[in-house]
Amino acid sequence: MTPSEPDPLRDLVRVMDRLRSPGGCPWDAQQTHESLVPYALEEAHELAEAIETADRAGLREELGDLLLQVVFHARIATEHPSDPFDVDDVAADLVAKLVRRHPHVFEDAELDGDVHVQWDRLKTAEKQRASALDGVPLALGALARAQKVAGRAARAGLTAPVPAGDGLGERLLALVLEADAAGVDAEGALRRTAATWEHDLRSREQSGGP
């Protein structure tokens, strides 16, 4: 890219720096990594909604909002007194990771089994994890986290029976395992079905029905 060509990503970094710097936006200047967590989660959910509703304009907007979170956090990170990094460092780390996790693409190596299995194995080795199940975020919703654990376990060849009992938790876990075996995103399936149900409820409410 020549100096005369537009560079929107670099422009975004400059705008974020201006907002965060003295004389910029007071709200932006007050934010921390911790205070921005709810916004990152909200933007990720709004992106998922745009995808699931086939909202093309919304998809473009929500991708931008999620990108803003990355740039915002990276700008805050530059201010750390002992371990600063910036958005270029974030991008460089990501490039290195993608290349490292795809030796069958970037190196003269055969794909060692399923691509997901290879990814999990390389990730476990890199992070020196004791278990294939380590690293699944505790903050995930219970349904999504259960399926994430199920997927990790299946790729690692781990099996265990569903806890005995006929309670709601046991039935929900069985459904999650069924969804994972069928390649269905349980969280997404429930979200879409619940959205249809909510729409019907609202229609009944507007029509004065029960």
C-alpha positions as CSV (number, residue, x, y, z in Angstrom):
1,M,0.0,0.0,0.0
2,T,1.4,3.4,-1.1
3,P,1.3,6.4,1.3
4,S,-1.4,8.0,-0.9
5,E,-3.8,5.0,-0.7
6,P,-6.4,5.1,2.1
7,D,-5.7,2.9,5.1
8,P,-9.0,2.6,7.1
9,L,-7.5,0.3,9.7
10,R,-4.7,2.7,10.5
11,D,-7.2,5.6,10.5
12,L,-9.2,3.7,13.1
13,V,-6.1,3.3,15.3
14,R,-5.4,7.0,15.0
15,V,-9.0,8.0,15.8
16,M,-8.9,5.7,18.9
17,D,-5.7,7.3,20.0
18,R,-7.2,10.7,19.7
19,L,-10.3,9.7,21.7
20,R,-8.1,8.2,24.4
21,S,-5.5,11.0,24.6
22,P,-5.7,14.3,26.6
23,G,-8.2,16.6,24.9
24,G,-10.2,13.7,23.6
25,C,-13.3,12.0,24.9
26,P,-13.6,12.0,28.7
27,W,-15.7,8.7,28.7
28,D,-13.1,6.9,26.5
29,A,-10.3,8.2,28.7
30,Q,-11.9,6.7,31.8
31,Q,-12.4,3.2,30.5
32,T,-10.3,0.2,31.6
33,H,-10.1,-3.4,30.3
34,E,-12.5,-4.4,33.1
35,S,-15.1,-1.7,32.4
36,L,-15.2,-2.7,28.7
37,V,-16.0,-6.3,29.3
38,P,-19.8,-5.9,29.2
39,Y,-19.5,-4.0,25.9
40,A,-17.4,-6.8,24.3
41,L,-19.9,-9.4,25.3
42,E,-22.8,-7.3,24.1
43,E,-21.2,-6.6,20.7
44,A,-20.4,-10.4,20.3
45,H,-24.1,-11.2,20.9
46,E,-25.3,-8.5,18.6
47,L,-23.0,-9.8,15.9
48,A,-24.5,-13.3,16.4
49,E,-28.0,-11.9,16.1
50,A,-27.1,-10.1,12.9
51,I,-25.8,-13.3,11.4
52,E,-28.7,-15.4,12.5
53,T,-31.3,-13.0,11.2
54,A,-29.4,-12.6,7.9
55,D,-29.1,-8.8,8.5
56,R,-26.3,-8.0,6.0
57,A,-26.1,-4.3,7.0
58,G,-26.2,-5.2,10.6
59,L,-23.4,-7.8,10.1
60,R,-21.1,-5.1,8.7
61,E,-21.9,-2.7,11.5
62,E,-21.5,-5.2,14.3
63,L,-18.2,-6.4,12.9
64,G,-17.1,-2.8,13.1
65,D,-18.3,-2.5,16.7
66,L,-16.4,-5.7,17.6
67,L,-13.3,-4.4,15.9
68,L,-13.6,-1.2,17.9
69,Q,-13.4,-3.3,21.1
70,V,-10.1,-4.9,19.9
71,V,-8.6,-1.5,19.0
72,F,-9.9,0.1,22.3
73,H,-8.3,-2.6,24.4
74,A,-5.1,-2.5,22.5
75,R,-4.9,1.3,23.0
76,I,-5.5,0.9,26.7
77,A,-2.7,-1.8,26.7
78,T,-0.2,0.7,25.4
79,E,-0.4,2.6,28.8
80,H,0.6,-0.4,31.0
81,P,3.7,0.6,33.0
82,S,5.6,-2.6,32.7
83,D,4.0,-4.7,29.9
84,P,2.7,-2.5,27.2
85,F,1.6,-3.7,23.8
86,D,-0.3,-2.2,20.9
87,V,-2.6,-3.3,18.1
88,D,0.3,-4.2,15.8
89,D,1.6,-6.6,18.5
90,V,-1.9,-8.1,18.8
91,A,-2.0,-8.6,15.0
92,A,1.6,-10.0,14.8
93,D,0.8,-12.5,17.6
94,L,-2.4,-13.6,15.7
95,V,-0.5,-14.1,12.4
96,A,2.1,-16.2,14.1
97,K,-0.5,-18.3,15.8
98,L,-2.5,-18.9,12.7
99,V,0.6,-20.0,10.8
100,R,1.8,-22.2,13.7
101,R,-1.6,-23.8,14.1
102,H,-1.8,-24.6,10.3
103,P,1.4,-26.5,9.5
104,H,-0.5,-28.4,6.8
105,V,-1.0,-25.0,5.0
106,F,2.2,-23.0,5.7
107,E,4.7,-25.8,6.1
108,D,5.5,-29.0,4.2
109,A,3.5,-31.1,6.5
110,E,0.5,-33.5,6.1
111,L,-2.7,-32.8,8.0
112,D,-2.4,-35.0,11.0
113,G,-6.0,-36.3,11.3
114,D,-9.0,-34.0,11.7
115,V,-8.1,-30.3,11.5
116,H,-9.9,-29.6,14.8
117,V,-8.0,-32.4,16.6
118,Q,-4.7,-31.1,15.3
119,W,-5.6,-27.5,16.4
120,D,-6.5,-28.7,19.9
121,R,-3.3,-30.8,20.2
122,L,-1.1,-27.9,19.1
123,K,-2.9,-25.4,21.4
124,T,-2.6,-27.8,24.4
125,A,1.1,-28.2,23.7
126,E,1.7,-24.4,23.2
127,K,-0.1,-23.5,26.4
128,Q,1.4,-26.4,28.4
129,R,-2.1,-27.4,29.6
130,A,-2.5,-30.5,31.7
131,S,-5.8,-31.4,30.2
132,A,-7.5,-31.1,26.8
133,L,-10.4,-29.6,28.7
134,D,-8.4,-26.7,30.2
135,G,-9.1,-23.2,28.8
136,V,-12.8,-23.4,28.3
137,P,-14.0,-20.1,29.7
138,L,-16.0,-20.3,32.9
139,A,-17.9,-17.2,31.9
140,L,-19.6,-19.0,29.0
141,G,-23.2,-19.8,29.4
142,A,-23.8,-23.2,30.8
143,L,-25.3,-24.6,27.6
144,A,-22.4,-23.3,25.4
145,R,-19.8,-24.3,27.9
146,A,-21.2,-27.8,28.2
147,Q,-21.0,-28.2,24.4
148,K,-17.5,-26.8,24.3
149,V,-16.4,-29.4,26.8
150,A,-18.2,-32.1,24.9
151,G,-16.4,-31.2,21.7
152,R,-13.0,-31.0,23.3
153,A,-13.6,-34.4,25.0
154,A,-14.7,-36.1,21.8
155,R,-11.7,-34.9,19.9
156,A,-9.4,-36.0,22.7
157,G,-11.1,-39.4,22.8
158,L,-12.4,-38.9,26.3
159,T,-15.7,-40.4,27.4
160,A,-17.8,-40.5,30.5
161,P,-21.4,-41.3,31.1
162,V,-23.9,-38.5,31.7
163,P,-24.4,-38.2,35.5
164,A,-27.2,-40.5,36.6
165,G,-30.6,-39.0,37.3
166,D,-33.7,-37.7,35.6
167,G,-33.4,-34.2,36.8
168,L,-33.4,-31.1,34.5
169,G,-29.6,-30.8,34.5
170,E,-29.1,-34.4,33.4
171,R,-31.7,-34.0,30.6
172,L,-30.2,-30.8,29.4
173,L,-26.7,-32.3,29.3
174,A,-28.0,-35.3,27.3
175,L,-29.5,-32.9,24.8
176,V,-26.3,-31.0,24.5
177,L,-24.3,-34.2,23.8
178,E,-27.0,-35.1,21.3
179,A,-26.6,-31.8,19.6
180,D,-22.8,-32.0,19.6
181,A,-22.8,-35.5,18.1
182,A,-25.1,-34.2,15.3
183,G,-23.0,-31.1,14.6
184,V,-25.6,-28.7,15.9
185,D,-24.8,-25.6,17.9
186,A,-27.1,-26.1,20.9
187,E,-26.9,-22.5,22.0
188,G,-27.7,-21.2,18.6
189,A,-30.6,-23.7,18.1
190,L,-32.1,-22.7,21.4
191,R,-31.6,-19.0,20.7
192,R,-33.3,-19.2,17.3
193,T,-36.2,-21.3,18.6
194,A,-36.7,-19.0,21.6
195,A,-36.7,-16.0,19.2
196,T,-39.5,-17.6,17.1
197,W,-41.5,-18.4,20.3
198,E,-41.0,-14.8,21.5
199,H,-42.2,-13.5,18.2
200,D,-45.4,-15.6,18.5
201,L,-45.9,-14.4,22.1
202,R,-45.6,-10.7,20.9
203,S,-48.1,-11.4,18.1
204,R,-50.6,-12.8,20.5
205,E,-50.1,-9.9,22.8
206,Q,-50.7,-7.4,20.1
207,S,-53.8,-9.2,18.9
208,G,-55.2,-9.4,22.4
209,G,-55.1,-13.2,22.5
210,P,-54.1,-15.3,25.5
